[in-house]
């Protein structure tokens, strides 16, 4: 695993990977660090949004993105602030730094996968969420993509 970049390193990360992105300042370092493993997403529009919810993180293209070419889509990565329903121990703010990067890398792997899909493929993926076996394979492929991007150690930190 890499070391945490200093302020100059983050300025460079922000200049390269912060374009076309919105994110909460509290997670800027983790988000920029995770984005640095995904140069393919450099020009993609991604909003990292805090919300109260049951899932620690989730990602999806915006609804209008289904009708746009992949290069013109916008994506949202939702970061839970807690739900009070027993999930609070695994929300991002409670995770160690490297695990945060791993979780964000997993979600960015979803975004990378979405960016390679047609609108029809994305619609089919939405319908396929009802199949637990399909979703298990989908999440496995997402983790495999995250590892292929060089984030295996961060993904491991997330799992432990």
ROLOMAR-448921 format. One line per field, with one value per residue (C-alpha): residue in three letters; chain; x, y, z. Coordinates in Angstrom, 3 decimals, decimal comma, always signed. Example, Ala and Ser with C-alpha at 12.3 -4.5 7.8 and 13.67 -1.06 7.14 Angstrom:
BEGIN
rest: (ALA:SER)
kette: (A:A)
x: (+12,300:+13,670)
y: (-4,500:-1,060)
z: (+7,800:+7,140)
***
This chain:
BEGIN
rest: (UNK:UNK:UNK:UNK:UNK:UNK:UNK:UNK:UNK:UNK:UNK:UNK:UNK:UNK:UNK:UNK:UNK:UNK:UNK:UNK:UNK:UNK:UNK:UNK:UNK:UNK:UNK:UNK:UNK:UNK:UNK:UNK:UNK:UNK:UNK:UNK:UNK:UNK:UNK:UNK:UNK:UNK:UNK:UNK:UNK:UNK:UNK:UNK:UNK:UNK:UNK:UNK:UNK:UNK:UNK:UNK:UNK:UNK:UNK:UNK:UNK:UNK:UNK:UNK:UNK:UNK:UNK:UNK:UNK:UNK:UNK:UNK:UNK:UNK:UNK:UNK:UNK:UNK:UNK:UNK:UNK:UNK:UNK:UNK:UNK:UNK:UNK:UNK:UNK:UNK:UNK:UNK:UNK:UNK:UNK:UNK:UNK:UNK:UNK:UNK:UNK:UNK:UNK:UNK:UNK:UNK:UNK:UNK:UNK:UNK:UNK:UNK:UNK:UNK:UNK:UNK:UNK:UNK:UNK:UNK:UNK:UNK:UNK:UNK:UNK:UNK:UNK:UNK:UNK:UNK:UNK:UNK:UNK:UNK:UNK:UNK:UNK:UNK:UNK:UNK:UNK:UNK:UNK:UNK:UNK:UNK:UNK:UNK:UNK:UNK:UNK:UNK:UNK:UNK:UNK:UNK:UNK:UNK:UNK:UNK)
kette: (A:A:A:A:A:A:A:A:A:A:A:A:A:A:A:A:A:A:A:A:A:A:A:A:A:A:A:A:A:A:A:A:A:A:A:A:A:A:A:A:A:A:A:A:A:A:A:A:A:A:A:A:A:A:A:A:A:A:A:A:A:A:A:A:A:A:A:A:A:A:A:A:A:A:A:A:A:A:A:A:A:A:A:A:A:A:A:A:A:A:A:A:A:A:A:A:A:A:A:A:A:A:A:A:A:A:A:A:A:A:A:A:A:A:A:A:A:A:A:A:A:A:A:A:A:A:A:A:A:A:A:A:A:A:A:A:A:A:A:A:A:A:A:A:A:A:A:A:A:A:A:A:A:A:A:A:A:A:A:A)
x: (+0,000:+1,107:+1,716:-0,596:+0,477:+1,540:-0,286:+1,681:+0,739:-2,931:-2,760:-1,533:-4,224:-6,898:-5,687:-5,704:-8,564:-10,742:-12,054:-15,718:-16,146:-17,977:-17,259:-17,506:-14,358:-14,222:-13,359:-11,308:-8,016:-9,555:-11,600:-8,674:-6,417:-8,958:-9,541:-5,798:-6,163:-8,776:-7,249:-10,045:-12,504:-10,512:-12,973:-16,157:-18,626:-18,987:-20,769:-19,922:-22,985:-23,497:-26,831:-28,413:-29,059:-28,650:-25,854:-22,338:-21,770:-23,532:-23,089:-25,152:-25,472:-28,020:-31,390:-30,791:-27,512:-29,388:-30,237:-26,790:-23,594:-21,123:-18,896:-21,776:-23,164:-23,060:-22,580:-23,383:-21,533:-23,567:-21,694:-23,790:-23,650:-25,249:-28,674:-28,969:-29,895:-26,720:-24,767:-22,949:-19,883:-19,149:-19,846:-16,962:-16,246:-15,646:-13,250:-9,434:-7,885:-6,733:-10,081:-11,836:-9,755:-10,656:-14,389:-14,238:-12,166:-14,840:-17,491:-15,302:-14,924:-18,714:-18,548:-15,844:-17,975:-21,061:-19,045:-18,392:-22,067:-24,782:-27,985:-29,783:-27,125:-27,576:-31,349:-30,876:-28,501:-31,200:-33,686:-31,090:-30,831:-33,675:-31,409:-29,146:-26,882:-26,496:-25,628:-23,092:-21,333:-21,604:-19,964:-17,247:-16,470:-16,413:-13,876:-11,824:-11,798:-10,744:-7,836:-6,885:-6,719:-4,007:-6,172:-5,936:-4,227:-6,831:-9,641:-8,080:-7,921:-11,615:-12,479:-10,629)
y: (+0,000:+3,502:+6,146:+9,060:+11,861:+15,163:+18,429:+18,891:+15,365:+16,083:+19,305:+17,259:+14,626:+17,336:+18,982:+15,713:+13,704:+16,331:+17,774:+16,959:+15,612:+16,871:+15,362:+16,122:+17,818:+15,360:+12,522:+14,435:+12,633:+9,167:+9,984:+11,493:+8,613:+6,066:+8,025:+7,938:+4,195:+4,933:+7,200:+6,023:+7,981:+11,208:+13,051:+11,354:+13,357:+11,780:+13,198:+11,713:+12,380:+11,982:+10,485:+8,725:+5,147:+1,473:+0,682:+1,924:+2,946:+2,491:+3,811:+4,215:+6,269:+9,061:+8,206:+10,507:+8,706:+5,696:+7,771:+9,273:+7,979:+6,676:+9,728:+12,077:+10,184:+11,382:+8,991:+9,189:+7,458:+7,579:+7,583:+6,685:+8,873:+6,092:+4,695:+3,825:+0,279:-1,613:-0,588:+2,286:+0,163:-0,219:+3,274:+5,073:+7,564:+4,694:+2,764:+3,092:+5,243:+2,406:+0,619:+3,845:+3,893:+0,232:+0,846:+3,853:+1,845:-0,842:+1,774:+3,361:-0,103:-0,106:+3,299:+2,058:-0,967:+1,246:+3,501:+0,507:-0,441:+0,702:+2,238:-1,020:-2,980:-0,627:-1,080:-4,866:-4,595:-2,736:-5,519:-8,165:-6,829:-9,171:-12,194:-12,828:-15,184:-12,628:-9,899:-12,142:-12,697:-8,984:-8,008:-10,645:-9,201:-5,717:-6,817:-8,501:-5,259:-3,341:-5,758:-5,429:-1,649:-2,248:-1,846:-5,368:-4,306:-1,596:-4,044:-6,425:-3,602:-3,031:-6,688:-6,880)
z: (+0,000:-0,690:+1,889:+2,492:+0,138:+1,657:+0,883:-2,354:-3,405:-2,725:-4,699:-7,661:-7,118:-6,885:-10,094:-12,029:-10,536:-8,859:-12,112:-12,844:-9,323:-6,263:-2,875:+0,834:+2,124:+5,035:+2,610:+0,036:+0,680:+0,539:-2,560:-4,445:-3,424:-4,668:-7,891:-8,604:-9,316:-12,003:-14,652:-16,983:-14,805:-14,876:-17,132:-15,898:-13,851:-10,418:-7,376:-3,977:-1,833:+1,913:+2,891:+5,789:+4,813:+5,527:+3,042:+3,817:+0,179:-3,119:-6,622:-9,750:-12,898:-12,672:-14,192:-17,157:-17,770:-19,090:-22,158:-22,726:-24,186:-21,614:-22,041:-21,115:-18,137:-14,570:-11,664:-7,972:-5,165:-1,972:+1,339:+4,366:+7,441:+9,489:+9,958:+13,598:+12,513:+13,416:+10,301:+11,981:+12,754:+9,029:+7,737:+6,076:+8,845:+11,298:+9,027:+9,088:+6,340:+4,034:+4,399:+3,352:+0,176:-0,422:-0,023:-2,334:-4,817:-4,858:-5,645:-8,311:-9,837:-10,168:-11,869:-14,242:-15,060:-15,618:-17,920:-20,174:-20,444:-22,820:-21,504:-22,253:-20,328:-17,361:-17,448:-17,502:-14,545:-12,623:-13,313:-12,399:-8,837:-7,916:-8,430:-5,456:-7,434:-10,234:-7,734:-5,981:-9,331:-10,123:-6,803:-7,294:-10,747:-9,214:-6,593:-9,329:-11,298:-8,172:-7,701:-11,383:-10,877:-8,247:-5,163:-3,746:-0,508:+0,075:-0,650:+1,867:+4,436:+3,790:+4,351:+7,645)
***
